[in-house]
Amino acid sequence: MHAPKPSPGLLTTRSRYLQWLVLLGLTVALTALLEWFRLPGALLIGPMVAAIAVGVSGATVRVPLVSFNAAQAIIGCLIAGSIELAIFNSFRTDWPIITFAVLATVAASSFLGWGISRLQILPGTAGVWGSAPGASTAMVLMADAFGADARLVAFMLYLRVIMVTIAAALVAGLWVDTSGIPAPQHIWFPRIEWTAFLSALAVAVTGSLLGKMLRIPSPYFLGVFILAIALHLGGLVQFQLPQWLLAMSYVAVGWTIGLRFERTVLLHAARALPQIAVSILLLMGFCGGIAWVLAHELGVDPLTAYLATSPGGLDSIAIIAAASSSVDLSLVMALQTARFLFVLVVGPPLARLVARSLATPKS
């Protein structure tokens, strides 16, 4: 996607060096603030918000395409490496619950996304990608590859991450006190396990090349993800992705998306905010209804049911679930992982289906 020509602003006439300096300083400040508030995804959201602020101020700097592609490959390895075979044990035991919850949630989110696109609250298929119940970073990357406006998709997805996280923390507070649970500590410069580290880099490079050769959509993400998950689940490789490398990847993705924002795009997002917030609340309410069914009809613990069906914010959901001994953590992670994988598979064809539906003239 070619970056639009920036509109004139405060930073337009400034040197590129100064623009990068302002962007870096604002990124560090915002990310530190979000980390202090323990907001999930702070390492991605902070850089993206900083880049939006700099972008709408007329900055002309852009992240090199090679850096953005490399970041996608690293994130593909990260997501593939986070999925373990042990999670699939819960699939065999609880597959009826997992299937019902996943299909119902995806159907509801798809309907909401179709409505947002049909009513032209967001242009094109942005509403469909933005309504995906999970896999936020992956959805932003694939939406960009499939021609949707990744800026608006990111706006919608990360707004939901924030709302879902707050709601899950409040609901969990009815059952368990999570205030004393320490935030995960980032070990920025761990001891490098060279075999695992080089394996991750090799898979990132090989998966990217294969993705390009096979013409896979979003080759630098999906190509790497497919290869990495096959090797990882097959027990052939282990990955080490140091925090400094992940942070650089998140920054590259956040800056790439944020710097594309212009005042017109930001104003459009602001005008659509009430409708988007309502759609998020509707999805959260629907997922709450699924949780009620799981709790009252199938005997699942209420907190387990709610956390398992929350539409997004997987990192925070895992932390909250782990804080209570009464929560079935394996079911929570199995359901969240199943929905994540399902969304990755059905997201692209669903977006194309909606696009064709929207392109069909009304009779």
Secondary structure, DSSP 8 states (H G I E B T S, - for coil): ---------TTTTS-HHHHHHHHHHHHHHHHHHHHHTT-TTHHHHHHHHHHHHHHHTT------HHHHHHHHHHHHHHHHHT--TTHHHHHHHHHHHHHHHHHHHHHHHHHHHHHHHHTTSSSTTHHHHHT-SS-HHHHHHHHHHTTS-HHHHHHHHHHHHHHHHHHHHHHHTTT---TTS------SS----HHHHHHHHHHHHHHHHHHHHTT-SSIIIIIHHHHHHHHHHTTS------HHHHHHHHHHHHHHHHTT--HHHHHHHHHHHHHHHHHHHHHHHHHHHHHHHHHHHS---HHHHHHHH-SS-HHHHHHHHHT-TTS-HHHHHHHHHHHHHHHHHHHHHHHHHHHHHHHS---
